[in-house]
Amino acid sequence: MTISYWKPGTPVVYRGVWRRKLWWATVVTVVQDDPELTVLYWPAGTPEKLPAERLSPRDLLSREQVELVDRPASAARVTPPRLGPAESRMSSSCTPVEVRGDC
């Protein structure tokens, strides 16, 4: 299996998926991506898809997709770096996906 890495400056969609449901998403910029470290950045004001309201335990266990709404990021953020082999990063539930075309 060949693993590819993003170049610095590449916009990617960063999303949180749990129990096969999308919980949040935003577009971020790759700062660094290599076998040892992935760093993503998004400035304050970046549009984010977040749950419309605070979720209850019932919402978390439901099979229904949670309603997501657009909200601007309240502060600039940099992802905590993930250290270790690239294969361990691939199993994360928070996965960057390259932005293409009309995404």
N, C-alpha and C positions, 0 to 999 in steps of 0.2 A: 504494500500500500504506500503510495506516494503522498506525502503531506506537503501542502503548499502553505505559504505564509503571505500575509498582506504587506504591502509596502507602506512606509510611513506616509500619512496624508490621505490614505484610502478611506472613503466613507463606507461604513458598514452598519447594518441593522443589528443592534444588541437587544436580545430578547430573553425574557425569563419564561421558561416552560416547566410546569409541574403537573404530574398526573395527566399528561397529554393535552394540557390546556395552556393557552397563552395568558400570562399574568401581567406582563408589562413589556413595553418595547420602546426603543428610541434609536435615532441615528447618531452614531459616534464617529470619531476620527481615530484611526490607528496611529499611535505614537511609536510603538515598537511591537514587532511580532517575530519571534524566533523560537527555537526549541526550548529555551530556558525562561522566556519572559514574554508576556503579552500585556501591553498597556494601552488602554482606550481612554479617550477624553471627549467630554461634551460640555460646552459652555452654558452658563446660565441663560435661560430663555429657550433652550432647545426644546422643540415639541416632544413630549413623552406621551405614550398611551399607558394610562394607569386605571385601576379599578375606580368606578364612579363613586363608590362609597366604601367605608371601612367594612371589611369582610368578617362575617361571623364564622364560627367553626362549621356550621351547616353549609355555608357558601364554599368553604375550602374543600369539603368532602363531596359536594355536588358533582354530578356528571355534566352539568350545564356550563357553557362558556360564561365567564364573568363579563359583565358589560364594562368595556374600557372607554375612557373619554380622553380627549386631548387636554393636556395641561403643560404649561411651560416649566422647564426645570427651574427650581428655585435658587440653585447655586451651581457653579461650575463643579464638575466632578471628574476624577481620574479613577479608573478601576484599580482596586488593589491588585498588585501583580500576582499572577499565579506562577509559582515556581515548579519546575519538574518537567518530565518528558512531555512532548506534545501529545502523546497518546492519552495521558491523564486529562489534558485539557479538553479533548474531544468528548469525554463522557460528561462534562459539566452540563447542568440544566440551563445555564446562561450562555447562549451561543451567539457569537457574531456571525452574521450572514452578509456577504457582499451586496451592496446596493447596485442594482442594475436597472437601466432604462427608467421606467416610470414608477419605481418603488418609492 
